[in-house]
């Protein structure tokens, strides 16, 4: 799980004034490993801005799936934006090393 890094920062608010946050998920494995079935602890994650569910979605309380469960290759990253009144504390809960 140390090979997955989550960076999160503020984005431009929506026209309605709701804050947005950009999340970048990176596989920093230096031995060329790919990582799949990446799950995050995410509470009751929700967003006022639609997120492509193949990129990030909440499955149930405190369980969000990244990249539809597909592998994120070594050195690869993906990002998404969400809109909410506060940032979520996202952390890796489980992964599969391929």
URVENTA-V794128 format. One record per residue. N is the residue number from 0. SS is DSSP state (helix for helix, strand for strand, loop for the rest). NEAR is the number of other ideal C-beta (glycine too) atoms within 10 Angstrom. Layout:
n->N ss->SS near->NEAR
n->N ss->SS near->NEAR
This chain:
n->0 ss->loop near->12
n->1 ss->loop near->8
n->2 ss->loop near->18
n->3 ss->strand near->19
n->4 ss->strand near->12
n->5 ss->strand near->15
n->6 ss->strand near->11
n->7 ss->strand near->16
n->8 ss->strand near->9
n->9 ss->strand near->10
n->10 ss->loop near->15
n->11 ss->loop near->9
n->12 ss->loop near->11
n->13 ss->loop near->13
n->14 ss->loop near->6
n->15 ss->loop near->7
n->16 ss->loop near->7
n->17 ss->loop near->14
n->18 ss->loop near->16
n->19 ss->strand near->17
n->20 ss->strand near->19
n->21 ss->strand near->14
n->22 ss->strand near->22
n->23 ss->strand near->13
n->24 ss->strand near->24
n->25 ss->strand near->16
n->26 ss->strand near->22
n->27 ss->loop near->13
n->28 ss->loop near->18
n->29 ss->loop near->8
n->30 ss->loop near->7
n->31 ss->loop near->8
n->32 ss->loop near->13
n->33 ss->loop near->17
n->34 ss->strand near->24
n->35 ss->strand near->17
n->36 ss->strand near->16
n->37 ss->strand near->26
n->38 ss->strand near->18
n->39 ss->strand near->25
n->40 ss->strand near->16
n->41 ss->loop near->23
n->42 ss->loop near->14
n->43 ss->loop near->9
n->44 ss->loop near->20
n->45 ss->loop near->12
n->46 ss->loop near->17
n->47 ss->loop near->13
n->48 ss->loop near->14
n->49 ss->loop near->9
n->50 ss->loop near->17
n->51 ss->loop near->10
n->52 ss->loop near->10
n->53 ss->loop near->12
n->54 ss->loop near->15
n->55 ss->strand near->25
n->56 ss->strand near->15
n->57 ss->strand near->19
n->58 ss->strand near->12
n->59 ss->strand near->8
n->60 ss->loop near->10
n->61 ss->loop near->14
n->62 ss->strand near->16
n->63 ss->strand near->19
n->64 ss->strand near->19
n->65 ss->strand near->27
n->66 ss->helix near->18
n->67 ss->helix near->14
n->68 ss->helix near->13
n->69 ss->loop near->12
n->70 ss->loop near->17
n->71 ss->strand near->22
n->72 ss->loop near->14
n->73 ss->loop near->15
n->74 ss->loop near->12
n->75 ss->loop near->15
n->76 ss->strand near->14
n->77 ss->strand near->16
n->78 ss->strand near->13
n->79 ss->strand near->16
n->80 ss->strand near->16
n->81 ss->strand near->23
n->82 ss->strand near->18
n->83 ss->loop near->15
n->84 ss->loop near->8
n->85 ss->loop near->7
n->86 ss->loop near->14
n->87 ss->loop near->20
n->88 ss->loop near->11
n->89 ss->loop near->20
n->90 ss->strand near->11
n->91 ss->strand near->18
n->92 ss->strand near->14
n->93 ss->strand near->11
n->94 ss->strand near->19
n->95 ss->strand near->12
n->96 ss->strand near->13
n->97 ss->loop near->11
